[in-house]
């Protein structure tokens, strides 16, 4: 009944967490963590594809693209940090 509201809150929270995570990881380790985000994203794509329910498929799909987008953001963050200097 409240799945949409709960999912919306989950999206809002995870986007905020991932924003901070990208900045801190790139600052501490450079861009190499992109490999971890790529692996997690691809695993989530597979799990979304294989999910028995639409709700779980949606959840896994969102997590897949959140992690895959983070790969791009890791490299963008490096550019933003270098331009800031």
C-alpha positions as CSV (number, residue, x, y, z in Angstrom):
1,X,0.0,0.0,0.0
2,X,2.8,2.4,0.9
3,X,5.4,0.9,-1.4
4,X,5.7,4.0,-3.6
5,X,6.3,6.3,-0.6
6,X,8.8,3.9,1.0
7,X,10.6,3.5,-2.3
8,X,10.7,7.2,-2.8
9,X,12.3,7.7,0.6
10,X,14.8,5.0,-0.2
11,X,15.7,6.7,-3.4
12,X,16.2,10.0,-1.7
13,X,18.3,8.6,1.1
14,X,20.5,6.4,-1.2
15,X,21.2,9.3,-3.6
16,X,22.3,11.4,-0.7
17,X,24.5,8.7,0.7
18,X,26.1,7.9,-2.7
19,X,26.8,11.6,-3.3
20,X,28.9,11.8,-0.1
21,X,30.4,8.3,-0.8
22,X,31.6,9.3,-4.2
23,X,33.3,12.5,-2.9
24,X,35.0,10.8,0.0
25,X,36.1,7.7,-1.9
26,X,37.5,9.7,-4.8
27,X,39.3,12.0,-2.3
28,X,40.8,9.1,-0.4
29,X,41.4,6.4,-3.1
30,X,41.2,8.1,-6.5
31,X,38.9,6.6,-9.1
32,X,39.7,2.9,-8.7
33,X,36.6,2.1,-6.7
34,X,34.6,2.4,-9.9
35,X,35.4,-1.3,-10.4
36,X,33.5,-2.2,-7.3
37,X,30.5,0.0,-8.3
38,X,30.5,-1.6,-11.8
39,X,30.5,-5.1,-10.3
40,X,27.7,-4.3,-7.9
41,X,25.7,-2.7,-10.7
42,X,26.1,-5.7,-13.0
43,X,25.1,-8.1,-10.2
44,X,22.0,-6.0,-9.5
45,X,21.1,-5.9,-13.2
46,X,21.2,-9.7,-13.2
47,X,19.2,-10.0,-10.0
48,X,16.6,-7.5,-11.3
49,X,16.3,-9.6,-14.5
50,X,15.9,-12.8,-12.5
51,X,13.6,-11.5,-9.8
52,X,10.4,-13.3,-9.3
53,X,8.4,-10.2,-8.3
54,X,8.0,-6.8,-9.9
55,X,8.7,-5.0,-6.6
56,X,12.0,-6.8,-6.1
57,X,12.8,-6.3,-9.8
58,X,12.2,-2.6,-9.4
59,X,14.4,-2.5,-6.3
60,X,17.3,-4.4,-7.8
61,X,17.0,-2.3,-11.0
62,X,17.2,0.9,-9.2
63,X,20.2,-0.3,-7.2
64,X,21.8,-1.5,-10.5
65,X,21.5,1.9,-12.2
66,X,22.5,3.8,-9.0
67,X,25.8,1.9,-8.9
68,X,26.3,2.1,-12.7
69,X,25.8,5.9,-12.6
70,X,28.3,6.0,-9.7
71,X,31.0,4.7,-12.1
72,X,30.5,7.9,-14.2
73,X,30.3,10.1,-11.2
74,X,33.7,8.8,-9.8
75,X,35.4,10.1,-13.0
76,X,33.4,13.3,-13.0
77,X,34.3,13.9,-9.3
78,X,38.0,13.6,-10.2
79,X,37.5,16.3,-12.9
80,X,35.6,18.6,-10.5
81,X,38.3,18.2,-7.9
82,X,41.1,18.9,-10.3
83,X,39.3,22.0,-11.7
84,X,38.8,23.3,-8.2
85,X,42.6,23.6,-7.7
